[in-house]
Amino acid sequence: MKNVVSTEAGTPQPRDLATRIEAVLTAVEDATHSVGRKPDEVTIVAVSKTVDRSAIDAAFALGLRHFGENRVQEASRKLVEPLPAGSVLHLIGQLQTNKAKAAIALFDMIESVDRPSLIDALEKEAERRGEQVPVLLQVNVAREPQKAGCSPESASDLMGRLVRSPWLLPRGLMTMAPLIADPEEVRPVFSGLRALRDTLQREQPAVDLGTLSMGMTDDFRVAIEEGATSVRIGRAIFGHFPQTHPA
Ligand SMILES: *Cc1c(COP(=O)(O)O)cnc(C)c1O
């Protein structure tokens, strides 16, 4: 991105924020139209992990409602004061089982469910609270060794567990594509996630697995062309900021 004129880390200038959000909305609109879809089929999750609270409030004031954070503790600190009513907070980063309790207390949707032990921990905590929790199954479609997400082979089994759980509400799938220069190269990752979702949906006709969370700043257009219903966008909205922690 060349148009980032923010000065202080974590604090984008409001005017730049408005310009960037406008550009993202236009890009989402163009991508949906290019494949005969409608812009309102795609939810924009503003990934606020690198910015401070004032930037989230500014983005809310500019109309964004979905926010994504990747670390439970950091998000708890940032959101001591809850987000305004109408906002939806997504956990998009890897979740340790010992943080399941804090995650459920803070987040509206957990996108990074990827293993049996985590399903058990989340289920136990949801039951304790008497609250059903919407979740996505994260799949490592690209089979990157260091990446979170279950293998495509284990997705069917894990989805079966989620569907059987009275406390977890599976809504679909999430993936993170490899970071490579040409977004065209990751198209098969996105079409692969959609194909996997279609298979799981046939296996589980009783639940609606309509959500496909895929696509980030560099590849959301391609993801939308391949059926994304949710794009997780950080840098294109908030600008480039040094990560306080590795992603
Ligand atoms: C940081 C992050 C994003 C957003 O990435 P950008 O390239 O800044 O848009 C999306 N998804 C996950 C899981 C992330 O950790």
The ligand as an SDF file (V2000), in Angstrom:
LIG
                    3D

 15 15  0  0  0  0  0  0  0  0999 V2000
   -3.9880  -10.2490   10.2930 C   0  0  0  0  0  0  0  0  0  0  0  0
   -4.9840  -11.1950    9.7700 C   0  0  0  0  0  0  0  0  0  0  0  0
   -5.8370  -10.8440    8.7210 C   0  0  0  0  0  0  0  0  0  0  0  0
   -5.7530   -9.4970    8.0100 C   0  0  0  0  0  0  0  0  0  0  0  0
   -4.6030   -9.4130    7.2420 O   0  0  0  0  0  0  0  0  0  0  0  0
   -4.3220   -8.1700    6.2760 P   0  0  0  0  0  0  0  0  0  0  0  0
   -3.3850   -8.7130    5.2930 O   0  0  0  0  0  0  0  0  0  0  0  0
   -3.7790   -7.0850    7.1260 O   0  0  0  0  0  0  0  0  0  0  0  0
   -5.6310   -7.8010    5.6540 O   0  0  0  0  0  0  0  0  0  0  0  0
   -6.7890  -11.7640    8.3110 C   0  0  0  0  0  0  0  0  0  0  0  0
   -6.9020  -12.9720    8.9020 N   0  0  0  0  0  0  0  0  0  0  0  0
   -6.1020  -13.3630    9.9050 C   0  0  0  0  0  0  0  0  0  0  0  0
   -6.2840  -14.7060   10.5050 C   0  0  0  0  0  0  0  0  0  0  0  0
   -5.1220  -12.4920   10.3740 C   0  0  0  0  0  0  0  0  0  0  0  0
   -4.3140  -12.8870   11.3820 O   0  0  0  0  0  0  0  0  0  0  0  0
  1  2  1  0
  2  3  1  0
  2 14  2  0
  3  4  1  0
  3 10  2  0
  4  5  1  0
  5  6  1  0
  6  7  2  0
  6  8  1  0
  6  9  1  0
 10 11  1  0
 11 12  2  0
 12 13  1  0
 12 14  1  0
 14 15  1  0
M  END
$$$$
